[in-house]
Amino acid sequence: AMHKAVLSIDEKGTEASGATFMEAIPMSIPPDVHFDRPFLILLYDKNTHGVLFMGKVVNPKQE
């Protein structure tokens, strides 16, 4: 099984979804970030400290 998710993180906040639309405005496109090793990611609510999203990226170089 394969699951594809989109996780967008920027200075305005975080959005996790299966599909995302973003209108590009010149001079405001965020930089691309690339990872070269496995990592874990955890998003939590600052007020309740409840986990909202948890994930593991095993092979970040794989398309």
C-alpha positions as CSV (number, residue, x, y, z in Angstrom):
1,A,0.0,0.0,0.0
2,M,1.1,3.5,-0.7
3,H,-0.2,6.7,0.8
4,K,0.7,10.2,-0.5
5,A,0.2,13.2,1.8
6,V,1.1,16.8,1.5
7,L,2.5,18.7,4.5
8,S,3.1,22.4,3.9
9,I,5.0,24.3,6.6
10,D,5.9,28.0,6.4
11,E,6.0,31.0,8.6
12,K,2.2,31.4,8.5
13,G,1.4,27.9,9.8
14,T,1.1,24.2,8.8
15,E,-1.4,22.4,6.5
16,A,-1.7,18.7,6.0
17,S,-3.9,17.3,3.3
18,G,-4.2,15.0,0.4
19,A,-4.5,17.8,-2.2
20,T,-3.3,21.4,-2.0
21,F,-3.7,24.4,-4.2
22,M,-1.3,27.4,-3.8
23,E,-1.4,30.6,-5.9
24,A,2.2,31.7,-6.6
25,I,2.8,35.4,-6.3
26,P,6.1,36.6,-7.7
27,M,8.9,37.2,-5.1
28,S,6.9,35.3,-2.4
29,I,7.5,31.7,-3.4
30,P,9.0,29.8,-0.4
31,P,12.3,28.0,-0.8
32,D,12.4,24.3,-1.6
33,V,13.7,22.1,1.3
34,H,15.2,18.7,0.5
35,F,16.0,16.0,3.0
36,D,18.7,13.3,2.5
37,R,18.1,11.0,5.4
38,P,15.2,9.4,7.3
39,F,13.4,11.5,9.9
40,L,10.3,11.7,12.1
41,I,7.9,14.5,12.2
42,L,5.5,15.4,15.0
43,L,2.9,18.3,15.0
44,Y,1.2,19.1,18.2
45,D,-1.3,21.6,19.6
46,K,0.5,24.3,21.7
47,N,-2.4,24.6,24.1
48,T,-3.3,21.0,24.8
49,H,0.0,19.4,23.8
50,G,-2.1,16.8,21.9
51,V,-0.5,15.2,18.9
52,L,-2.2,16.3,15.7
53,F,0.0,14.5,13.2
54,M,2.9,12.1,13.4
55,G,4.8,10.6,10.6
56,K,8.0,8.8,9.6
57,V,9.8,9.4,6.3
58,V,11.9,6.4,5.5
59,N,13.3,7.3,2.1
60,P,13.0,11.1,1.5
61,K,14.9,10.8,-1.9
62,Q,12.2,8.5,-3.3
63,E,9.7,10.2,-5.7
